[in-house]
Amino acid sequence: MSVGSTTRRTRRAIPAKPPRIRIGTAAVASAIASLAALSTLGAPAATAAPKCSDIELVFARGTDEPPGIGRVGQSLVDTLQPMVKVMTIGTYAVDYPASYDFLAVGGGATDASKRVQTTATKCPDTKIVLGGYSQGAAVVDVVTTSPIAGLGYTAPLPAAVVPHVAAVVVFGNPSARIGQPLTRMSPDFGGRTADLCNKADPICSLGRDFNAHVRYPESGLVKLAAQWITKHVQQRD
């Protein structure tokens, strides 16, 4: 009787499961702590220096084109890449409506200018190219000719950023129709600007062939613009 009673007490005194529960809880807590530590160690990767391209094309599409750099902008990139060979090309599509509300040009100019300023700060060795087609050319006009804010344009380019823009190319620029091409309007950028107007394009000339306005990739002028850019981005500082 005495031995049996002692045996029962011994069995009740062996707590097999509770320690496992405590060990499991400790393991989970340790894993969570480890993950937290890893996430802390990994945080700097999110703020690492951005990958900078050799060339960045900041391009404003034409009226009624879908968001992006547009047909002319893409044709320019495709034509430029073989010319600059191993140089890498990044693109930035100016964020603006490109609608028939032409007053929105100021907002597009603000976005383009901010992008140029950001790229110049984060990637000082990148050769920036400003470009635009049709209404997008008007966006570029504002960025390159307006040293002060106004009419929706709120972020003029600081003088220190101007040298970071290696070249400017515009196609079907409305201001050229009234005798004010960008080459004439901009004292800072005129010498590095190609203001291109297709023959008889009614948007940039007194011509009346609207088909000329939508055929820049076929006109040979995109190739001319790519050659212009190549010349300027390959110049030594």
PAGU-834338 format. One record per residue (C-alpha): x, y, z. Coordinates in steps of 0.05 Angstrom, whole numbers, plus 5000, padded with zeros to 4 digits. Layout:
PAGU-834338
XYZ ...
END
This chain:
PAGU-834338
500050005000 505450475019 509550334957 503650394910 501751054940 508751314931 508851094858 502451474842 505252104874 511652034832 507751974767 503752594783 510052974798 512852894727 510153484686 511953284615 507553754573 508154434607 515654504593 514354364519 509254924518 514155394551 519755184503 515155284443 513155974466 520356164477 522155924407 516656334375 518756944415 525956824394 523956754321 519957404323 525757754355 530457484301 525857714245 525358394277 532858434280 533558214207 528458734185 532359264221 538859034188 535459024120 532659724126 538660084096 537559714030 531160104020 534860754024 540860533984 543360983929 538760963868 541060613805 542961173758 542661123683 547861453639 542361843603 535362013627 530162253578 524662663610 519362673557 512462983552 507562643505 502862993457 495463163463 490762583473 496262053477 495661543533 500161613593 507461453579 512661773535 508361703473 509861453403 514961993387 518461913454 518961153446 521461223375 526761703400 529161203453 529360633402 533261063353 538061343405 540160703439 544460423381 547761103373 550061163446 552060423447 553660193517 550760813551 544460643589 538061033578 532661153630 526061473614 521161893654 514162033627 511962733648 505662673690 500363133661 493563033628 495663183556 488363363545 485163933509 485564333573 491964683552 492365063618 494764403647 501464523612 503864893674 502764283718 506463853668 512264343669 512364313744 512763553743 518263553690 522264073728 521763693793 524163063759 530163413729 531863713797 531163033832 535462683781 540763213784 541163133859 540962373864 544762223800 549362813787 553162453732 546962273692 546062663627 538962933628 535263033563 528763423561 523963263505 516763373484 512063293425 506463763407 503163993473 509063643507 513664113470 509864693502 511264363570 518664373555 518165093531 515665293600 521164913637 526765203595 524365913589 521066093655 525766263712 519866473756 513466113777 506766283746 500566013711 500865343746 508365273741 510965233812 517964933809 522665343764 529465033751 534965303797 540965583760 545365033791 541164493757 541464783686 548364483669 545663783684 541163833623 545563593565 540563693509 533363893493 529263633434 522163833416 517763623358 511864003330 512764583378 506765063376 510965663393 514965563329 508665713289 508766433314 516166513300 518666343370 522365683367 525565453431 532465573402 530766313403 526666363467 531466033516 538166373531 540165803576 538165213532 537765503462 544765273443 543364553462 536264523434 533664193371 526864483355 524264043299 518264183254 516063703200 514764023132 507664313127 506064123200 500464623217 502164613292 509164883284 508865213215 503965553168 503064893131 496364533126 498263803125 495963523192 498662843173 505463153177 504363283251 503162553267 508862263225 515062493262 517961783270 517361693194 519962383176 527262283193 526962823246 526962323304 533562053277 536162763272 534162893344 537662253366 544062473331 543463143366 542762813434 548562343420 553062923403 551463273468 551462693517 558162453492 561563123502 566463143560 564863603617 
END
